[in-house]
Amino acid sequence: MAGVLSGFAVIAVVVGVGYVLGRRGTLGEQGGEVLTRLAFTLAGPALLFTTLARADLSVVFSSRLLVTALSTAAVGAVFVAAGVVRRWGVGRTTIGALCSGYVNSGNLGIPIAAYVLGDASLVAPVLLFQVVLVTPVALTVLDLSGAGGKGTVWRRLLTPLRNPIAVGSLAGVVVSAAGRPLPGPLMNPLTVIGDMSVPAALLAFGMSLHGNPVPGRGPDSRLVLLSVALKSLGQPLVAWILAKAAFGLHGPALLGVVVTAALPGAQNLFTYASRYRVAESLARESVLLSTVVSVPVLVGVAAVLG
C-alpha cells in the first residue's frame, strides 16, 4: 500500500502548490497557460523522447499490452458512442474518451508499479502504447476537427509530424529501434528539460482548480461522471475479464494489468485540452475526480489480487 499512498501524496502536494500559486496570483494571469505551453511544446516531448529512446520495444508485443489496448479501446468506444448519440461534438468527445481510458502511467504509475508490483518497468507497455499510438491519434483528431486551428487539407493531414508530443514520441521510438543510444552530451540536456514536464503539468493543473466548481457539478457534469465511471470502474473490470478469460493471466501478471487499468486519468490530458482550448473543465474535473476515486479502487485491487 505504501506505493499507492506515496504516489498519490506526491501528486497532491504539487497540485496543492499549484492551487496556492493560482489563488495568490504569484505567476500572473498567464502563468498557468505558460506552464501548459512549456509542458506541451518542450518539456513533454523531451520526456517522451528520452523515456522511449531508452525503452525496450519488445514489450510492445506482450499479452499485457494487448489487454491494455483492448480495455482502453472498449471504454473509449463507450464514451464515443455516447458522444455521438448525445451530439457532444468531436473535441469534447475526444477529450472525454481520453479521460475514460488514458491512465497516469508516469508520475503515478511508476511508483505504484515499483512498490505494489515490485517492478517499475511493468508500466512501460502502457506508456509506449499511449504515447506512440493513442496520443498521436487523439491529437490528430483534435487538429483535423479544427480545434488546433484551420489550414489546408494537406497541412492538416500532416499534423502528426507537426505535433511536438507525437514528434518526440516517434523520435524516441526510432532511436530505440536503431539500437544506437545518443551520447551523453545530447541526451543529458534533454533529460533535464524533460524533468520539468510532470511538475509543470501538475502545477498548471493545480492553478486551474482555483475559482472553478467542485468536480462533477459543472456544466459537463454528465460527461465527467461517465468518464470517471469508465476510467475507475469500467476499465479495470474489462482488463480483469480479458486478462483472466481471454489470455489466461493469473498471479502477478493478472494483478499487474488490473492495477495498471485502475490508475486514474493522466494530468497531461488537461494539458492537451488547454492547448486546444476544448473541454478544459471536463479534463480538469475528470482527472481530479478519477484520482480521488482510484485510491480505494487500487487499494481494493491490491488486497484482492495481491
URVEN-V250216 format. One record per helix or strand of 3 or more residues. SS is the DSSP state (a for helix, b for strand). FROM is the first residue (numbers start at 1). LEN is the number of residues. If there is no record, write none. Layout:
BEGIN
ss:SS from:FROM len:LEN
ss:SS from:FROM len:LEN
END
This chain:
BEGIN
ss:a from:2 len:23
ss:a from:31 len:23
ss:a from:57 len:5
ss:a from:63 len:24
ss:a from:90 len:12
ss:a from:109 len:9
ss:a from:120 len:25
ss:a from:153 len:5
ss:a from:159 len:3
ss:a from:164 len:15
ss:a from:184 len:11
ss:a from:196 len:14
ss:a from:221 len:26
ss:a from:252 len:10
ss:a from:268 len:9
ss:a from:280 len:26
END
